[in-house]
Amino acid sequence: MSARSIEASSCRGPRPPAGSRGIDTILTAARGRLRRLHPEEGHLAYRGGAVLVDIRPAAQRAATGAVPGALIVERNVLEWRFDPRSAARLPIADRYDLPVVIFCQEGYTSSLAAAALQDLGLRRATDIVGGFAAWRSAGLPAFGPTDLSAHLTAVPPATAGRATR
């Protein structure tokens, strides 16, 4: 087999495998199934009883901030925590009509996550347009970021340089 034919049959070649879809196509299809909420609408939905879910990793939440009251469920376990059939589900995820509003940092991963919850039967799952960044820009409740290195300081800044008795 020549190097050229190996490249042509490889997934790394210039042509995608038959039947595959690019991420832009997948994202567009996911969003086409959602009634996405602008940050203010997401906040109102949360205040009206929807479960607000932050799927960002801990390091990203620490670096950029968080939303008070949001349930933290990282993306890698989301489906198990919200599938009413799952033994690993959260107690709150006991019905299919549960309104779930997901957000990530900028609103891309959350669209895919909300579509995955809809695939499980949670038809009221959706996400926030623009994610946490848009939420914060809209002036909605948020706190942080967290200085992860603050606890490593041996001497508090107010006492640094002062002699102790």
LOFI-239266 format. One line per field, with one value per atom (N, C-alpha, C, O): residue in three letters; atom name; x, y, z. Coordinates in Angstrom, 1 decimal. Layout:
! residues N
residu = c(Ala,...)
atome = c(CA,...)
east = c(X,...)
north = c(Y,...)
up = c(Z,...)
! end
This chain:
! residues 165
residu = c(Met,Met,Met,Met,Ser,Ser,Ser,Ser,Ala,Ala,Ala,Ala,Arg,Arg,Arg,Arg,Ser,Ser,Ser,Ser,Ile,Ile,Ile,Ile,Glu,Glu,Glu,Glu,Ala,Ala,Ala,Ala,Ser,Ser,Ser,Ser,Ser,Ser,Ser,Ser,Cys,Cys,Cys,Cys,Arg,Arg,Arg,Arg,Gly,Gly,Gly,Gly,Pro,Pro,Pro,Pro,Arg,Arg,Arg,Arg,Pro,Pro,Pro,Pro,Pro,Pro,Pro,Pro,Ala,Ala,Ala,Ala,Gly,Gly,Gly,Gly,Ser,Ser,Ser,Ser,Arg,Arg,Arg,Arg,Gly,Gly,Gly,Gly,Ile,Ile,Ile,Ile,Asp,Asp,Asp,Asp,Thr,Thr,Thr,Thr,Ile,Ile,Ile,Ile,Leu,Leu,Leu,Leu,Thr,Thr,Thr,Thr,Ala,Ala,Ala,Ala,Ala,Ala,Ala,Ala,Arg,Arg,Arg,Arg,Gly,Gly,Gly,Gly,Arg,Arg,Arg,Arg,Leu,Leu,Leu,Leu,Arg,Arg,Arg,Arg,Arg,Arg,Arg,Arg,Leu,Leu,Leu,Leu,His,His,His,His,Pro,Pro,Pro,Pro,Glu,Glu,Glu,Glu,Glu,Glu,Glu,Glu,Gly,Gly,Gly,Gly,His,His,His,His,Leu,Leu,Leu,Leu,Ala,Ala,Ala,Ala,Tyr,Tyr,Tyr,Tyr,Arg,Arg,Arg,Arg,Gly,Gly,Gly,Gly,Gly,Gly,Gly,Gly,Ala,Ala,Ala,Ala,Val,Val,Val,Val,Leu,Leu,Leu,Leu,Val,Val,Val,Val,Asp,Asp,Asp,Asp,Ile,Ile,Ile,Ile,Arg,Arg,Arg,Arg,Pro,Pro,Pro,Pro,Ala,Ala,Ala,Ala,Ala,Ala,Ala,Ala,Gln,Gln,Gln,Gln,Arg,Arg,Arg,Arg,Ala,Ala,Ala,Ala,Ala,Ala,Ala,Ala,Thr,Thr,Thr,Thr,Gly,Gly,Gly,Gly,Ala,Ala,Ala,Ala,Val,Val,Val,Val,Pro,Pro,Pro,Pro,Gly,Gly,Gly,Gly,Ala,Ala,Ala,Ala,Leu,Leu,Leu,Leu,Ile,Ile,Ile,Ile,Val,Val,Val,Val,Glu,Glu,Glu,Glu,Arg,Arg,Arg,Arg,Asn,Asn,Asn,Asn,Val,Val,Val,Val,Leu,Leu,Leu,Leu,Glu,Glu,Glu,Glu,Trp,Trp,Trp,Trp,Arg,Arg,Arg,Arg,Phe,Phe,Phe,Phe,Asp,Asp,Asp,Asp,Pro,Pro,Pro,Pro,Arg,Arg,Arg,Arg,Ser,Ser,Ser,Ser,Ala,Ala,Ala,Ala,Ala,Ala,Ala,Ala,Arg,Arg,Arg,Arg,Leu,Leu,Leu,Leu,Pro,Pro,Pro,Pro,Ile,Ile,Ile,Ile,Ala,Ala,Ala,Ala,Asp,Asp,Asp,Asp,Arg,Arg,Arg,Arg,Tyr,Tyr,Tyr,Tyr,Asp,Asp,Asp,Asp,Leu,Leu,Leu,Leu,Pro,Pro,Pro,Pro,Val,Val,Val,Val,Val,Val,Val,Val,Ile,Ile,Ile,Ile,Phe,Phe,Phe,Phe,Cys,Cys,Cys,Cys,Gln,Gln,Gln,Gln,Glu,Glu,Glu,Glu,Gly,Gly,Gly,Gly,Tyr,Tyr,Tyr,Tyr,Thr,Thr,Thr,Thr,Ser,Ser,Ser,Ser,Ser,Ser,Ser,Ser,Leu,Leu,Leu,Leu,Ala,Ala,Ala,Ala,Ala,Ala,Ala,Ala,Ala,Ala,Ala,Ala,Ala,Ala,Ala,Ala,Leu,Leu,Leu,Leu,Gln,Gln,Gln,Gln,Asp,Asp,Asp,Asp,Leu,Leu,Leu,Leu,Gly,Gly,Gly,Gly,Leu,Leu,Leu,Leu,Arg,Arg,Arg,Arg,Arg,Arg,Arg,Arg,Ala,Ala,Ala,Ala,Thr,Thr,Thr,Thr,Asp,Asp,Asp,Asp,Ile,Ile,Ile,Ile,Val,Val,Val,Val,Gly,Gly,Gly,Gly,Gly,Gly,Gly,Gly,Phe,Phe,Phe,Phe,Ala,Ala,Ala,Ala,Ala,Ala,Ala,Ala,Trp,Trp,Trp,Trp,Arg,Arg,Arg,Arg,Ser,Ser,Ser,Ser,Ala,Ala,Ala,Ala,Gly,Gly,Gly,Gly,Leu,Leu,Leu,Leu,Pro,Pro,Pro,Pro,Ala,Ala,Ala,Ala,Phe,Phe,Phe,Phe,Gly,Gly,Gly,Gly,Pro,Pro,Pro,Pro,Thr,Thr,Thr,Thr,Asp,Asp,Asp,Asp,Leu,Leu,Leu,Leu,Ser,Ser,Ser,Ser,Ala,Ala,Ala,Ala,His,His,His,His,Leu,Leu,Leu,Leu,Thr,Thr,Thr,Thr,Ala,Ala,Ala,Ala,Val,Val,Val,Val,Pro,Pro,Pro,Pro,Pro,Pro,Pro,Pro,Ala,Ala,Ala,Ala,Thr,Thr,Thr,Thr,Ala,Ala,Ala,Ala,Gly,Gly,Gly,Gly,Arg,Arg,Arg,Arg,Ala,Ala,Ala,Ala,Thr,Thr,Thr,Thr,Arg,Arg,Arg,Arg)
atome = c(N,CA,C,O,N,CA,C,O,N,CA,C,O,N,CA,C,O,N,CA,C,O,N,CA,C,O,N,CA,C,O,N,CA,C,O,N,CA,C,O,N,CA,C,O,N,CA,C,O,N,CA,C,O,N,CA,C,O,N,CA,C,O,N,CA,C,O,N,CA,C,O,N,CA,C,O,N,CA,C,O,N,CA,C,O,N,CA,C,O,N,CA,C,O,N,CA,C,O,N,CA,C,O,N,CA,C,O,N,CA,C,O,N,CA,C,O,N,CA,C,O,N,CA,C,O,N,CA,C,O,N,CA,C,O,N,CA,C,O,N,CA,C,O,N,CA,C,O,N,CA,C,O,N,CA,C,O,N,CA,C,O,N,CA,C,O,N,CA,C,O,N,CA,C,O,N,CA,C,O,N,CA,C,O,N,CA,C,O,N,CA,C,O,N,CA,C,O,N,CA,C,O,N,CA,C,O,N,CA,C,O,N,CA,C,O,N,CA,C,O,N,CA,C,O,N,CA,C,O,N,CA,C,O,N,CA,C,O,N,CA,C,O,N,CA,C,O,N,CA,C,O,N,CA,C,O,N,CA,C,O,N,CA,C,O,N,CA,C,O,N,CA,C,O,N,CA,C,O,N,CA,C,O,N,CA,C,O,N,CA,C,O,N,CA,C,O,N,CA,C,O,N,CA,C,O,N,CA,C,O,N,CA,C,O,N,CA,C,O,N,CA,C,O,N,CA,C,O,N,CA,C,O,N,CA,C,O,N,CA,C,O,N,CA,C,O,N,CA,C,O,N,CA,C,O,N,CA,C,O,N,CA,C,O,N,CA,C,O,N,CA,C,O,N,CA,C,O,N,CA,C,O,N,CA,C,O,N,CA,C,O,N,CA,C,O,N,CA,C,O,N,CA,C,O,N,CA,C,O,N,CA,C,O,N,CA,C,O,N,CA,C,O,N,CA,C,O,N,CA,C,O,N,CA,C,O,N,CA,C,O,N,CA,C,O,N,CA,C,O,N,CA,C,O,N,CA,C,O,N,CA,C,O,N,CA,C,O,N,CA,C,O,N,CA,C,O,N,CA,C,O,N,CA,C,O,N,CA,C,O,N,CA,C,O,N,CA,C,O,N,CA,C,O,N,CA,C,O,N,CA,C,O,N,CA,C,O,N,CA,C,O,N,CA,C,O,N,CA,C,O,N,CA,C,O,N,CA,C,O,N,CA,C,O,N,CA,C,O,N,CA,C,O,N,CA,C,O,N,CA,C,O,N,CA,C,O,N,CA,C,O,N,CA,C,O,N,CA,C,O,N,CA,C,O,N,CA,C,O,N,CA,C,O,N,CA,C,O,N,CA,C,O,N,CA,C,O,N,CA,C,O,N,CA,C,O,N,CA,C,O,N,CA,C,O,N,CA,C,O,N,CA,C,O,N,CA,C,O,N,CA,C,O,N,CA,C,O,N,CA,C,O,N,CA,C,O,N,CA,C,O,N,CA,C,O,N,CA,C,O,N,CA,C,O,N,CA,C,O,N,CA,C,O,N,CA,C,O,N,CA,C,O,N,CA,C,O,N,CA,C,O,N,CA,C,O,N,CA,C,O,N,CA,C,O,N,CA,C,O,N,CA,C,O,N,CA,C,O,N,CA,C,O,N,CA,C,O,N,CA,C,O)
east = c(0.9,0.0,0.9,1.8,0.6,1.5,1.1,0.0,2.0,1.8,0.5,-0.2,0.3,-0.8,-2.1,-3.1,-2.2,-3.4,-3.7,-4.8,-2.6,-2.8,-3.4,-4.3,-2.9,-3.4,-4.9,-5.7,-5.2,-6.6,-7.6,-8.7,-7.1,-8.0,-8.0,-8.8,-7.1,-7.0,-8.0,-8.5,-8.4,-9.4,-8.7,-9.4,-7.4,-6.7,-6.5,-6.0,-7.0,-6.9,-7.8,-8.5,-7.7,-8.4,-9.9,-10.7,-10.3,-11.8,-12.3,-11.7,-13.4,-14.0,-14.6,-15.0,-14.7,-15.3,-16.7,-17.4,-17.2,-18.6,-19.5,-19.3,-20.5,-21.5,-21.2,-22.0,-19.9,-19.5,-20.1,-20.3,-20.2,-20.7,-19.7,-19.1,-19.4,-18.5,-19.2,-20.4,-18.4,-19.0,-19.9,-20.9,-19.6,-20.6,-21.9,-22.9,-22.0,-23.2,-24.0,-25.2,-23.2,-23.8,-24.3,-25.4,-23.6,-24.0,-25.3,-26.2,-25.3,-26.5,-27.7,-28.8,-27.6,-28.7,-29.1,-30.3,-28.2,-28.6,-29.4,-30.4,-28.9,-29.5,-30.9,-31.8,-31.1,-32.3,-33.5,-34.6,-33.1,-34.0,-34.4,-35.3,-33.6,-33.7,-34.5,-34.4,-35.1,-35.6,-34.6,-34.9,-33.5,-32.4,-32.9,-33.7,-32.4,-32.7,-31.6,-30.4,-32.0,-31.0,-30.8,-31.6,-29.7,-29.4,-30.5,-30.8,-31.2,-32.3,-33.4,-34.0,-33.7,-34.7,-34.3,-35.2,-33.1,-32.6,-32.7,-33.1,-32.4,-32.6,-34.0,-34.3,-34.9,-36.3,-36.8,-37.6,-36.3,-36.7,-36.2,-37.0,-35.0,-34.5,-35.3,-35.7,-35.7,-36.5,-37.9,-38.6,-38.3,-39.6,-39.6,-40.6,-38.4,-38.4,-37.6,-37.4,-37.0,-36.1,-34.8,-34.4,-34.2,-32.9,-31.9,-31.8,-31.1,-30.0,-28.7,-28.3,-28.1,-27.0,-25.7,-25.7,-24.7,-23.3,-22.5,-22.2,-22.2,-21.5,-19.9,-19.2,-19.5,-18.0,-17.2,-17.6,-15.9,-15.0,-14.7,-14.8,-14.3,-14.0,-13.0,-13.1,-11.9,-10.9,-11.5,-11.1,-12.4,-13.0,-13.9,-13.9,-14.6,-15.5,-14.6,-15.0,-13.5,-12.6,-12.0,-11.9,-11.7,-11.0,-12.0,-11.5,-13.2,-14.1,-15.3,-15.9,-15.6,-16.8,-17.8,-17.8,-18.9,-20.0,-21.3,-21.3,-22.4,-23.7,-24.3,-24.4,-24.7,-25.3,-26.5,-27.4,-26.6,-27.8,-27.7,-28.6,-26.8,-26.6,-26.2,-25.3,-26.7,-26.3,-25.0,-25.0,-24.0,-22.8,-22.8,-22.8,-22.8,-22.8,-21.9,-22.3,-20.7,-19.7,-20.2,-20.8,-19.8,-20.3,-20.1,-21.0,-19.0,-18.7,-19.7,-19.7,-20.5,-21.5,-22.9,-23.8,-23.2,-24.5,-25.6,-26.6,-25.5,-26.6,-26.9,-28.1,-25.9,-26.2,-26.9,-27.7,-26.6,-27.2,-28.6,-29.4,-29.0,-30.3,-31.3,-32.4,-30.8,-31.7,-32.5,-32.0,-33.8,-34.7,-34.6,-34.9,-34.0,-33.9,-32.5,-32.4,-31.6,-30.3,-30.2,-30.8,-29.5,-29.2,-28.3,-28.3,-27.6,-26.7,-27.4,-26.7,-28.7,-29.3,-29.4,-29.3,-29.5,-29.7,-31.1,-32.0,-31.4,-32.8,-33.7,-34.9,-33.3,-34.1,-34.6,-35.6,-33.8,-34.0,-34.9,-34.5,-36.1,-37.0,-38.2,-39.1,-38.1,-39.2,-38.7,-37.7,-39.5,-39.1,-39.5,-39.0,-40.4,-40.9,-40.1,-40.5,-39.0,-38.1,-37.5,-36.9,-37.8,-37.2,-35.7,-35.4,-34.8,-33.4,-32.7,-32.9,-32.0,-31.4,-29.9,-29.4,-29.1,-27.7,-26.9,-27.3,-25.8,-24.8,-23.4,-23.1,-22.6,-21.1,-20.5,-21.1,-19.3,-18.6,-19.2,-19.5,-19.4,-19.8,-21.0,-21.4,-21.6,-22.8,-22.7,-23.6,-21.6,-21.4,-21.7,-22.6,-20.8,-21.0,-22.3,-22.9,-22.9,-24.2,-25.3,-26.3,-25.2,-26.2,-26.1,-27.2,-24.9,-24.8,-25.3,-25.9,-25.0,-25.5,-27.0,-27.6,-27.6,-29.1,-29.7,-30.7,-29.2,-29.7,-29.5,-30.4,-28.4,-28.3,-29.3,-29.8,-29.7,-30.7,-32.1,-32.9,-32.3,-33.5,-33.6,-34.6,-32.4,-32.4,-32.8,-33.3,-32.5,-32.9,-34.4,-35.0,-35.1,-36.5,-36.8,-38.0,-35.8,-36.1,-36.3,-35.4,-37.5,-37.9,-37.8,-37.8,-37.8,-37.7,-36.3,-36.1,-35.3,-33.9,-33.5,-33.9,-32.8,-32.3,-31.0,-30.5,-30.5,-29.3,-29.4,-30.4,-28.3,-28.3,-27.4,-26.2,-27.9,-27.2,-26.0,-26.2,-24.8,-23.6,-23.0,-22.0,-23.7,-23.2,-22.9,-23.6,-22.0,-21.7,-21.2,-21.5,-20.4,-19.9,-21.0,-20.9,-22.0,-23.2,-24.0,-24.5,-24.1,-24.8,-24.2,-24.8,-22.9,-22.1,-22.2,-22.4,-22.1,-22.2,-23.5,-23.7,-24.6,-25.9,-26.1,-27.2,-25.1,-25.2,-26.1,-26.5,-26.3,-27.0,-26.2,-25.0,-26.8,-26.1,-24.9,-25.1,-23.7,-22.6,-21.5,-21.6,-20.7,-19.6,-18.3,-18.3,-17.2,-15.9,-15.3,-15.8,-14.2,-13.5,-12.8,-12.7,-12.3,-11.7,-10.2,-9.7,-9.4,-8.0,-7.5,-7.4,-7.2,-6.8,-5.4,-5.2,-4.6,-3.3,-3.4,-2.4,-4.5,-4.6,-4.3,-3.7,-4.7,-4.5,-3.1,-2.7,-2.3,-0.9,0.1,1.2,-0.5,0.3,0.6,-0.3,1.9,2.2,2.0,1.5,2.3,2.1,1.1,1.2,0.0,-1.0,-0.3,0.5,-0.8,-0.2,-0.1,0.8,-1.1,-1.2,0.0,0.4,0.5,1.5,2.9,3.9,3.0,4.3,5.2,4.9,6.4,7.5,7.5,8.4,6.4,6.4,7.1,6.9,7.8,8.5,7.4,6.5,7.5,6.6,7.3,8.5,6.7,7.3,7.1,7.6)
north = c(-1.2,0.0,1.2,1.3,2.2,3.4,4.3,4.2,5.3,6.3,7.1,7.5,7.4,8.2,7.4,8.0,6.1,5.4,5.2,5.1,5.1,5.1,6.4,6.4,7.5,8.8,9.0,9.5,8.5,8.6,7.8,8.2,6.7,5.8,6.2,5.7,7.1,7.5,8.6,9.4,8.7,9.7,11.1,12.1,11.1,12.4,13.0,14.1,12.3,12.8,14.0,14.4,14.6,15.8,15.5,16.5,14.3,14.0,13.4,12.4,13.9,13.3,11.9,11.7,11.0,9.7,9.8,10.8,8.9,8.9,8.9,8.1,9.7,9.8,10.6,10.9,11.1,12.0,13.4,13.8,14.1,15.5,16.4,15.9,17.5,18.5,19.1,19.0,19.6,20.2,21.3,21.5,22.1,23.2,22.7,23.3,21.6,21.0,20.4,20.5,19.7,19.1,20.2,20.1,21.3,22.4,23.1,23.3,23.3,23.9,23.0,23.5,21.7,20.7,20.8,20.7,20.8,20.8,22.1,22.0,23.2,24.5,24.6,25.3,23.9,23.9,23.2,23.5,22.4,21.7,22.4,22.1,23.5,24.2,25.5,26.1,25.9,27.2,27.9,28.0,28.4,29.0,30.2,31.0,30.5,31.6,32.6,32.3,33.9,34.9,35.0,34.5,35.5,35.5,35.9,35.3,37.0,37.5,36.5,36.4,35.9,34.9,33.6,33.0,33.3,32.2,32.5,31.6,33.7,34.1,34.1,33.6,34.5,34.5,33.0,32.7,32.2,30.7,30.1,29.4,30.4,29.9,30.4,29.7,31.7,32.3,31.7,31.7,31.2,30.5,29.0,28.4,28.5,27.1,26.2,25.0,26.7,25.8,25.5,26.3,24.4,24.1,24.7,24.4,25.6,26.2,25.4,25.2,24.9,24.0,24.5,24.9,24.6,25.1,23.8,23.0,23.6,22.4,22.6,21.8,23.8,24.1,23.4,23.1,23.1,22.5,23.4,24.7,22.9,23.7,24.8,25.9,24.5,25.5,26.7,27.8,26.4,27.5,28.3,29.6,27.7,28.4,29.3,30.5,28.7,29.5,30.7,31.8,30.5,31.6,32.7,33.8,32.4,33.4,33.7,34.8,32.9,33.2,32.2,31.2,32.4,31.4,32.1,33.3,31.4,32.0,31.4,30.2,32.3,31.8,30.9,31.3,29.8,28.9,28.0,27.0,28.1,27.2,25.8,25.8,24.8,23.4,23.1,23.3,22.6,22.3,20.8,19.9,20.6,19.2,19.3,19.7,18.8,18.9,18.1,17.1,18.5,18.0,16.5,15.8,15.9,14.5,13.6,12.4,14.1,13.2,13.7,13.1,14.7,15.3,14.4,14.3,13.5,12.6,11.7,11.4,11.1,10.2,10.9,10.2,12.1,12.9,13.3,13.5,13.4,13.9,12.9,13.2,11.7,10.7,10.1,9.5,10.3,9.7,8.2,7.7,7.5,6.1,5.7,4.5,6.6,6.3,6.1,6.9,5.1,4.8,5.9,6.1,6.7,7.7,9.1,10.1,9.2,10.5,11.3,10.7,12.6,13.4,13.3,13.0,13.5,13.4,14.3,14.0,15.5,16.4,16.0,16.4,15.1,14.6,13.4,12.3,13.5,12.4,12.4,11.6,13.4,13.4,14.0,14.7,13.7,14.1,15.5,16.1,16.1,17.5,18.5,19.7,18.1,19.0,20.1,19.8,21.4,22.5,22.6,22.9,22.4,22.5,23.5,23.5,24.5,25.5,25.4,25.6,25.0,24.8,25.9,26.6,26.2,27.1,26.6,25.9,27.1,26.8,28.2,29.2,28.3,29.6,30.6,31.7,30.1,31.0,30.5,31.1,29.4,28.9,28.0,27.8,27.3,26.3,24.9,24.2,24.5,23.2,23.0,21.9,24.1,23.9,23.6,22.9,24.0,23.7,22.2,21.5,21.6,20.2,19.4,18.4,19.9,19.3,19.3,18.3,20.4,20.5,19.5,18.9,19.5,18.5,17.1,16.2,16.8,15.4,15.1,14.0,16.1,15.9,15.7,14.9,16.4,16.2,14.8,14.2,14.3,12.9,11.9,10.8,12.2,11.4,11.5,10.7,12.5,12.7,13.9,14.2,14.7,15.9,17.1,17.8,17.1,18.0,19.5,20.4,19.8,21.2,21.7,22.8,20.9,21.2,22.3,22.1,23.3,24.3,24.9,24.4,25.9,26.6,28.1,28.6,28.7,30.2,30.7,30.3,31.5,32.1,32.9,33.8,32.6,33.4,32.9,33.3,31.9,31.3,32.2,33.3,31.8,32.6,34.0,35.0,34.1,35.4,36.4,37.5,35.9,36.8,37.1,38.2,36.1,36.3,37.4,38.3,37.3,38.3,39.7,40.7,39.7,41.0,41.6,42.9,40.8,41.3,41.9,42.4,41.7,42.2,41.3,41.8,40.1,39.2,38.7,38.8,38.1,37.7,36.7,35.7,37.1,36.3,36.6,37.7,35.7,36.0,35.4,34.6,35.8,35.3,36.3,37.3,36.0,34.7,34.5,35.4,33.3,32.9,32.9,32.3,33.5,33.5,32.2,32.0,31.2,29.9,29.9,29.0,30.9,30.9,31.7,31.7,32.3,33.1,32.3,32.8,31.1,30.3,29.8,29.2,30.0,29.6,30.7,30.4,31.9,32.9,32.6,32.5,32.5,32.2,33.3,33.1,34.6,35.7,36.6,37.0,37.0,37.9,39.2,39.7,39.8,41.0,42.1,42.9,42.3,43.4,43.3,44.3,42.1,41.9,41.7,41.6,41.6,41.4,42.5,43.7,42.2,43.2,43.7,44.4,43.4,43.9,42.8,41.6,43.3,42.4,41.9,42.7,40.7,40.2,40.0,39.7,40.1,39.9,38.5,38.1)
up = c(0.0,0.0,0.0,0.8,-0.9,-0.9,0.2,0.8,0.4,1.4,1.1,2.0,-0.2,-0.6,-0.3,0.1,-0.6,-0.3,1.2,1.6,2.0,3.4,3.9,4.7,3.4,3.8,3.4,4.1,2.2,1.7,2.6,2.7,3.1,3.9,5.4,6.1,5.7,7.1,7.5,6.6,8.7,9.2,9.2,9.3,9.1,9.2,7.8,7.6,6.8,5.4,5.1,6.0,4.0,3.7,3.5,3.7,3.2,3.1,4.4,4.9,4.9,6.1,5.7,4.6,6.7,6.5,6.1,6.5,5.3,4.8,6.0,7.0,6.0,7.1,8.3,9.1,8.3,9.4,9.2,8.1,10.3,10.3,11.0,12.0,10.5,11.2,12.5,12.6,13.4,14.6,14.3,15.0,13.3,13.0,12.6,13.0,11.8,11.5,12.7,12.8,13.5,14.7,15.7,16.2,15.8,16.7,16.1,16.9,14.8,14.2,14.4,14.7,14.2,14.4,15.8,16.1,16.8,18.2,18.5,19.2,18.1,18.4,17.7,18.2,16.6,15.9,16.7,16.4,17.6,18.5,19.8,20.5,20.1,21.3,21.2,20.2,22.3,22.4,23.4,24.6,22.8,23.6,24.3,23.8,25.5,26.3,26.4,26.5,26.3,26.5,28.0,28.8,28.5,29.9,30.8,31.8,30.5,31.3,31.4,32.4,30.2,30.2,31.0,31.7,31.0,31.8,33.3,34.1,33.6,35.0,35.5,36.6,34.6,35.0,35.0,35.9,34.2,34.2,35.5,36.2,35.9,37.2,38.4,39.2,38.4,39.4,39.4,40.5,38.3,38.1,38.4,38.3,38.8,39.2,38.3,38.6,37.2,36.4,37.1,37.9,36.8,37.4,36.5,35.3,37.1,36.4,36.6,37.7,35.5,35.6,34.9,33.8,35.7,35.3,34.9,35.9,33.7,33.3,33.1,32.6,33.5,33.3,34.3,35.4,33.9,34.9,36.0,35.9,37.1,38.3,38.1,38.6,37.3,37.1,36.3,36.5,35.4,34.6,35.5,35.4,36.4,37.3,38.2,38.5,38.7,39.6,38.9,39.5,37.6,36.9,36.4,36.3,36.2,35.6,36.5,36.3,37.5,38.4,38.3,37.5,39.1,39.1,39.4,39.7,39.2,39.4,40.7,40.9,41.6,42.9,42.6,41.8,43.2,43.1,42.0,41.9,41.1,39.9,40.5,41.3,39.9,40.3,39.4,38.2,40.1,39.4,39.0,39.9,37.7,37.2,36.0,34.9,36.1,35.0,33.8,34.0,32.7,31.4,31.3,30.7,31.8,31.6,32.3,32.1,33.3,33.9,33.8,34.4,33.0,32.9,32.6,33.3,31.6,31.2,32.3,32.5,33.0,34.1,35.3,35.9,35.5,36.6,36.3,37.3,35.1,34.7,34.1,33.9,33.8,33.2,34.3,35.2,34.3,35.3,35.5,36.5,34.4,34.5,35.1,35.5,35.3,35.8,37.3,38.0,37.7,39.1,39.7,40.9,38.8,39.2,39.1,39.2,38.9,38.8,40.1,41.2,39.9,41.1,41.6,40.7,42.8,43.3,42.6,42.4,42.2,41.5,40.1,39.6,39.5,38.2,38.1,37.7,38.7,38.8,37.8,38.0,36.9,35.9,34.6,34.5,33.5,32.2,31.8,30.9,32.6,32.3,33.1,33.2,33.7,34.5,33.6,32.6,33.9,33.1,33.5,34.7,32.6,32.9,31.9,30.7,32.5,31.7,32.0,33.1,31.0,31.1,30.6,29.6,31.2,30.7,30.8,31.7,29.8,29.9,29.8,30.2,29.4,29.4,28.3,28.6,27.1,26.0,25.2,24.3,25.6,25.0,23.8,23.0,23.7,22.6,23.2,22.8,24.2,24.8,25.4,25.4,26.0,26.6,25.6,25.9,24.3,23.3,23.0,22.9,22.9,22.7,23.9,23.8,25.1,26.4,26.5,26.8,26.2,26.2,25.2,25.5,24.0,23.0,23.5,23.3,24.2,24.7,25.8,25.8,26.6,27.6,26.9,27.4,25.8,25.1,24.5,24.5,24.1,23.6,24.6,24.3,25.9,27.0,27.3,28.1,26.7,27.0,27.8,28.0,28.2,28.9,27.9,27.6,27.4,26.3,26.7,25.8,28.0,28.4,28.6,29.2,28.3,28.5,27.4,26.2,27.8,26.9,27.4,28.4,26.8,27.3,27.1,26.6,27.6,27.6,26.5,26.4,25.6,24.5,25.2,26.0,24.7,25.2,26.5,26.9,27.2,28.4,29.5,29.6,30.4,31.6,31.2,31.9,30.2,29.8,29.5,29.9,28.8,28.5,29.8,30.0,30.6,31.9,32.7,33.2,32.9,33.6,33.0,33.6,31.6,30.9,31.1,31.0,31.3,31.4,32.9,33.2,33.7,35.1,36.0,37.0,35.6,36.4,37.6,37.6,38.6,39.8,39.5,38.8,40.0,39.8,40.8,41.4,41.1,42.1,41.5,40.6,42.1,41.7,40.7,40.4,40.1,40.2,41.5,42.4,41.7,43.0,42.7,41.8,43.7,43.6,44.2,45.4,43.3,43.8,44.6,45.3,44.3,45.0,46.3,47.1,46.7,47.9,49.2,50.1,49.2,50.4,50.5,51.6,49.5,49.6,50.2,50.5,50.4,51.0,52.5,53.3,52.9,54.2,55.2,56.3,54.7,55.6,55.0,53.8,55.7,55.1,54.7,55.4,53.6,53.1,54.1,54.1,54.9,55.9,56.9,57.5,57.2,58.2,57.6,58.3,56.3,55.6,55.9,55.8,56.3,56.5,58.0,58.3,58.8,60.2,61.0,60.9,62.0,63.0,64.0,64.3,64.4,65.4,66.7,66.7,67.8,69.1,69.6,70.7)
! end
